[in-house]
Amino acid sequence: MKKAAFAFITASALYGCSDEIPMVNLGIDDVYYIARMQKLDLHPALTGERYEWYVDGELVSKSKDYIFLEPKEGTYNLELVVVR
């Protein structure tokens, strides 16, 4: 009996982790590649009371939408904080 229950639980766990779970689109991708001095309009689909955009840990905007534009080539850490 224990072997059958273990086999059922194992099979359920394997099949339960399939692509059938719908993904939520937040309106923002994980990674962007853009040319230097090219603007990137960001419009999150999340709603909240307050929005905070950070570039490399520095607060750069408190509006819902943000236009990312940097004069120097490089890798930037862009973070959005939504307060509900």
C-alpha positions in Angstrom: 0.0 0.0 0.0 2.8 2.4 0.9 4.6 1.7 -2.5 1.4 2.5 -4.4 0.8 5.7 -2.5 4.5 6.7 -3.0 4.2 5.9 -6.8 1.0 8.0 -7.1 2.5 11.0 -5.2 5.7 10.8 -7.3 3.7 10.6 -10.5 1.4 13.4 -9.5 4.4 15.6 -8.6 6.1 15.0 -11.9 3.0 15.6 -14.0 1.8 18.5 -11.8 5.0 20.5 -12.8 4.1 20.8 -16.5 3.7 23.8 -18.7 -0.1 23.8 -18.0 0.4 26.5 -15.3 -0.4 29.9 -16.9 2.3 32.5 -16.4 1.5 36.0 -15.3 2.7 38.8 -17.6 3.9 41.7 -15.5 4.5 43.8 -18.6 8.2 43.9 -18.0 10.9 41.4 -19.3 13.8 40.1 -17.3 16.4 41.3 -19.7 16.6 44.0 -22.3 19.3 44.7 -24.9 19.1 48.2 -26.3 21.5 50.5 -28.2 23.3 53.3 -26.4 21.2 56.5 -26.2 18.0 54.6 -27.3 15.1 55.0 -25.0 13.2 52.1 -23.5 9.6 52.8 -22.5 8.5 50.7 -19.5 4.9 50.3 -18.7 4.2 47.7 -15.9 0.9 45.9 -15.9 0.9 45.8 -12.1 -1.3 48.2 -10.1 -0.4 49.7 -6.8 -0.5 52.8 -4.6 3.1 53.7 -5.2 5.8 52.9 -7.7 9.6 53.3 -7.3 12.2 52.7 -10.1 15.8 52.1 -9.2 18.8 52.1 -11.5 21.8 50.4 -9.8 20.3 50.9 -6.4 19.5 54.6 -6.9 15.9 55.9 -6.9 15.3 57.5 -10.3 11.5 57.8 -10.5 8.3 57.5 -8.5 5.9 57.3 -11.4 4.2 54.2 -12.8 5.8 54.4 -16.2 9.5 54.9 -16.7 11.7 55.8 -19.7 15.1 54.2 -19.4 17.8 56.1 -21.2 21.6 56.0 -20.5 24.4 57.8 -22.4 27.1 55.2 -21.5 27.3 51.7 -22.7 27.1 49.0 -20.0 25.0 46.7 -17.9 22.5 48.3 -15.6 20.4 46.8 -12.8 16.9 48.2 -13.2 14.4 47.5 -10.4 10.7 48.3 -10.0 9.1 48.3 -6.5 5.3 48.4 -6.4 3.7 49.2 -3.1 0.1 47.9 -2.8 
